[in-house]
Amino acid sequence: MMSVGANVTGPGGRVDPATRPGAAPAVQELPAGDVFTALDTSPRGLSAAEARTRLDRYGANELPRSRRASVWRQLGAQFTDLFAMVLIVASGITFVAYELEQPRDLGTLQLAFAILGVVVLNAVIGFAQEYSAERTAESLQAMVPHTCRALRDGERLELPVRELVPGDVVAVEAGDAVSADCRAVEAHELSVNNAPLTGESNAVGRTAEPVAAGPPLEARNCLFMGTDVVAGSGRAVVFATGAGTEFGKIYRLAAAAPRQKTPLQRQVASMARRVAGAALAIGALLFAVRLPTGEPLVSLFVFALGVMVALVPEGLPATLSVSLAIGVRRMARRHALIKRLLAVEALGSTTVICTDKTGTLTQAEMTVARVWADGLLHPVSGVGYAPVGEVDDPAAVREPLRVAGLCCNARLVPPTDLKHWRVLGDTTEGALLVVAAKAGVDLEAAEAATPRVTEFPFDSDRKLMTTVHRSGAGHHAYAKGAPSELLARCTAIEWQGERRPLTEETRAAVAAASDNLASQGLRVLAAAWREVSGPRPAQEEAESGLTLLGLVGMLDPPRPEVTDAVGACRRAGIRIVMVTGDHPLTAEAVARRVGIVLGPTPLVVTGARLDTLDEDALDARLAEPSELLLCRVSPEHKMRVVTAFQRRGEVVAVTGDGANDAPALKHADIGVAMGASGTDVAREAASMVLLDDSFASIATAVRLGRSVYQNIRKFLVYVFSSNIGELGPILAATFAGFPLVPISAVQILAIDLGSDVLPALALGAEPPESDVMDRPPRSRREPLFSAAVVGRILFLGGIQALGVSAMFFWHIHSSGIPFGDFTEDDPVYREAVTMVQAGIVLSQFFVSLAVRTDRQSVLKAGLLSNPMLLAAGFLGIAFMVAISYLPLLQAVFNTAPLAAGDWALLAGLGVLPLLADEARKGWLRHHRADARKGVNR
């Protein structure tokens, strides 16, 4: 790529942006006015027709997609899974065993092909799920808006980032992600974070003045794609897009980096190694135990192989990926876009949620309800952003509303296809524009009469914003911000058309009026002005010696669904902490409305108070059980509080929408960004994006996150209990001295894939249990295979193994034939092995019902509430019936038809695991009830 200082000129010395896509012309050395000429554009931006032409010429402003592995490579990767590799080796050895057998046993060849078929089928299922998950992730990412503000034909529009072209004039302000490489032509206290390109996280100031030629990233008048604006505002002209940007070069290198495994994936891999090791060890042990019996070595090997296959859960990788994919899709339907699998894991163990107020707990539709001026309150009618309504005594409030309206960067957008008015920019500023219109203030005419020349943007430390305007021969500074901050900078007050000194008595009256508005749940802003010495005064001059004009109280009504969501989080043992920059009285009023504060005296900690607390004092504050509100805090304060909670061992979810929230979002266990109102920087830093900005979506995501983890454990219990049931009769026959296996490896594979996989997949789609939000969060240190999970596997699998083993030996013994006289073709033996296989299939059907809940009775959960599970179970039973009665399948599996009485007996034994587990759940519920009574006493 060419440097910013390269001379790429066209006819007449003009820089030709068409020289090559993404070429960076010599714009850093030019004065701001000449940049427009150099890039063949104007301060009004490009025309719509020219923008379309350039889009066709340069292509979309997007980075090339990372090269995805070919379909064949993705499919081939499925065969490198540990379970798959174990089975491939087993299949290969079985083929060799078949060749060495004398005479050759067709059953050995069938086993070899069956094992290989398992590997192929599992690979196809896993590939299909991963391919589908990738496509789902791409479609979900497309739901997150990525837009920028650009001038087209002189009109300020919100455009998709991909439609930017060289020559576009873009507006940037704090919180924006820079969408292309640009040359600044206006800069008002503008600074950016170039960390994605340079690794330096400190904010770097930007200027609109020309600079000397040099390396592109050192040009202080250029902004680069992938960086973010941390302060100020300005305008810039695009000179490079897409792959032609500086970020595009780095992106191409980073796109090939391997993806790191998440903790859950590492747990599953560790489990796979242990299971494979255990399977090989037990198979080798039984081979050694039976070696002295004198059986042929090949037969012993096939026997040991059957044991190994019995212990390997062949369908586990597929069921795991299906369960996670279902969870992510369910969350997306509830407006929660999960960007990282780690978020799904951590959601189930969240203990603290630090939430914003505006837009998350409230509707983010600020409406001015009161204006205070001349010592009087003036009610305002009308709601929302439509400038429809009235202000009581509009003449008395026009001046404070004119000043507040001119000190805004937002813009009202009239209804189009959306059928309602909306705000382009900050919603608080939108409310000021609306109330100014209601009072009859013509802001367009006011802007023309007093054009803005300088701006001191809002920041979280000053809590105010100031603009400087040319007014006749002089210049005026207009300021708006938090009443406490602005009042401290005022020396006079406008009272009934006169400028009066601001006495202590008057200050107290203003403060009382502000507190009165805040106690009603209103967000309060103050407006003030002063004359300044010139168009570019020092910030200290512009923001001191001000004259107070009035106060504006605006209401952002709580979202109706938030109260129930807050109650659900409380029941789930999750602490909710409101973190806001608003007045404590406003914060407490909203917190009470939504249920975050229920007691009489919540603990309110302001940012100023936080600054006085050391780590120990802060930890002591957070350890207090009282309800906590953090008010008048900055993003730095939020970051400190998140760190303090984590230091105490809490799992913290944090919401944020601004660029300055990015450190807290990244540092939190769950960073939650706002999809509708949040900045690109915040969305990029977060692990979850709320597409509707509602706190209720966080509560829903926590519920679904807990459900996903529970469902993974459910099908682990289901699959491994089946393995215990298959291993039990083999071990019993070995130690009883029976010469033949009660169940062959081919039959085991038929159970694992023909009867177990579909119910396991259906368990991955199990809806959340009704009491999932009535339980405390799980510990992050709790392993996937916890003691409770292993105990339940042994409990259910042990009952199943005892039942089918007893059935096998009862059938063998009742025939009166000695053990040594049985052959594989003996009808009694074939009936016995058929009963073992059928017994496992039937008992697994009832086990699938049992594992649907951990404590709740399956009858209360509803037998029909997961119809996919019932359908999958009945299909497995139907397959078993076919194996028993169809001659072709009888020949493959060495089975025999069973009598109706046999099926009835097997069904009776099969239901035992369900009945036993219902008794266990009843005991747990009774024990918990007694424990609660003891606590109450």
Secondary structure, DSSP 8 states (H G I E B T S, - for coil): ---TT---B-GGG-B-TTSSTT---S-TTS-HHHHHHHTT--TT-B-HHHHHHHHHHH--S---------HHHHHHHGGGSHHHHHHHHHHHHHHHHHHH-SS--HHHHHHHHHHHHHHHHHHHHHHHHHHHHHHHHHHHHTTS--EEEEEETTEEEEEEGGG--TT-EEEEETT-B--SEEEEEEEEEEEEE-HHHHS--SEEE--SS---S--GGG-TTEE-TT-EEEEEEEEEEEEE-GGGSHHHHHHHHHTTS-----HHHHHHHHHHHHHHHHHHHHHHHHHHHHGGGT--HHHHHHHHHHHHHHHS-TTHHHHHHHHHHHHHHHHHHTTEEE--HHHHHHHTT--EEEE-STTTTB-S--EEEEEEETTEEEEB---SSS----BSSHHHHHHHHHHHHHT---EEE--STTSS-EEES-HHHHHHHHHHHHTT--HHHHHHHS-EEEEE---TTT-EEEEEEEETTEEEEEEEE-HHHHHHTEEEEEETTEEEE--HHHHHHHHHHHHHHHHTT-EEEEEEEEEESSSS--HHHHTSSEEEEEEEEEE--B-TTHHHHHHHHHHTT-EEEEE-SS-HHHHHHHHHHHTS--SSS-EEEEHHHHHT--HHHHHHHHHS-S-EEEES--HHHHHHHHHHHHHTT--EEEEE-SGGGHHHHHHSSEEEEETTTS-HHHHHH-SEEETT--HHHHHHHHHHHHHHHHHHHHHHHHHHHHHHHHHHHHHHHHHHT-SS-SS-HHHHHIIIIIIIHHHHHHHHT----TTGGGS----TT--SS-HHHHHHHHHHHHHHHHHHHHHHHHHHHHTT--GGG--TT-HHHHHHHHHHHHHHHHHHHHHHHHTT-SSS-HHHH-TTS-HHHHHHHHHHHHHHHHHHH-HHHHHHHT-----HHHHHHHHHHHTHHHHHHHHHHHHHHHHHHHHHHHHH-
